[in-house]
Amino acid sequence: MWRFFKDFFIYGIASVLGKIAAVLLMPVYTSILTKEEYGMMALIIACKGIIGIFSNLEIHTAVSRDYYEKDIDRKKMVSTGLYSILSLSLTVMAVMILSRHFWMGRVLGIDGRFELAFIFMLMSIPAGSLMSYFAILTRFHKKPVTFAVGSLLQLLIQIGISVYGVVYLRLGIQSVFFGVLAGELVAIAIFVFVNREDIGLSYSFPYLKRLLLFALPTLPAILANWFDNSLGQILIKKFISVEDLGVYSIALSITSVFALINVAFSNVWNPFLFENYGKPDFKKMTGRLYSTAMIAIISLTSLLSLFAREIVLLLSNPSYIDASRYIILLCFPMCMYILFPVAASGISVSRDTKYISIAYVAGSLFNILAMLLTIRRFGIIVIPVSLGLSRIVTYYTMYIISERTLHLSLPQGYIPALALFICIFFIIVSAGTGLWIRIAAALVLNGILALCLKKVISGGTPIRLR
């Protein structure tokens, strides 16, 4: 358990640095970029998410699943995955660049002023896919410090170029995407050197088939997750305004602290799962890890929610203050997403990954329908609410299947408690409660959570469903 959390914090710090830097740069960007530019930047980033899916077909997840299998020629499998991702991503990049005017003008409605930013984003597709692939291999080599060093260098280069271009050259958001591309190329060079022993000139179609049989059934889940995360932004631009999209994007950026926790947790959860699921104490270890994670999540949610207004004012300016309401409501779906790898444990072990897609698609369909039916009447506020409800659907669908296949039983009382706390936080902040009262509430709640954490570490579970 302690090795799990040691790796979690190292991977977490490496991931947190990037997100924290993005948040800390928010005052710089919001003081120079217009709301329209900020909204367009968010839209182009959302585009990169879905294009990236088709550039790697989730092959890297299949490689991570079979990395510890004894009957696998690891070097041949890793090389097969590498060359497959490289050829796919380069093809996708070339097709998208050649047809960029169609996608920008007719599909996304992106102004021609942002064409160069769009091109830089497309060029970063192969780089991002390869960086993710080699980062995974570095984690499975159990080299968290090397992972952190590579991630830090990538971040420093990205920030340096982005800030110089935006602040000093006044080149706009194209500088941000060029910085991302340059940073990813540096990280690739570092991670390739670390994993050079796993890379050869061999290629195996049987291994490619094995990888795709695991990865392809998960694609509907990945696409559904993209729709959940990005369709709301597209609908805001379509039905409300690109300026409001900029405000909502501020809330998404601030709550991205949960996304980085998810990255760190996923980085260590899968190796932990595939290495330990057959051990006698696996269920006990999993229960304690889950309880510890939930207590930390509730604590972070309380701080982010109770001081949402102050955080927005600190990181941007009063014109973005509406983002504070969205931050509180976004906490719930962001927290639920962190738990998805645990809920899907039994499915991953059994390799029956179609159930992951079924769960994601079911939740996404609920989300899309709810947003389309309500956004015109109620506005942006429905987007985080419907997203939270959809992730409840996805989580419990996967958890029920994992409970049957892996006989995994987790203390589910934490989730209703989290939802209740968020409702209370939203009422407190919306009522204009004074800062000192909110500070007192945060101290009391986190004191109670600290006692709960102490009980978990000592071997108990403070909140139980059964």
Secondary structure, 3 states (H helix, E strand, C coil): CHHHHHHHHHHHHHHHHHHHHHHHCHHHHHHHCCHHHHHHHHHHHHHHHHHHHHHHCCHHHHHHHHCCCCCCCHHHHHHHHHHHHHHHHHHHHHHHHHCHHHHHHHHHCCCHHHHHHHHHHHHHHHHHHHHHHHHHHHHHCCCHHHHHHHHHHHHHHHHHHHHHHHHHCCCCCHHHHHHHHHHHHHHHHHHHHHCHHHCCCCCCHHHHHHHHHHHHHHHHHHHHHHHHHHHHHHHHHHHCCHHHHHHHHHHHHHHHHHHHHHHHHHHHHHHHHHHHCCCCCHHHHHHHHHHHHHHHHHHHHHHHHHCHHHHHHHHCCHHHCCHHHHHHHHHHHHHHHHHHHHHCHHHHHHCCCHHHHHHHHHHHHHHHHHHHHHHHHHHHHHHHHHHHHHHHHHHHHHHHHHHHHCCCCCCCCHHHHHHHHHHHHHHHHHCCCCHHHHHHHHHHHHHHHHHHHHHHHCCCCCCCCC
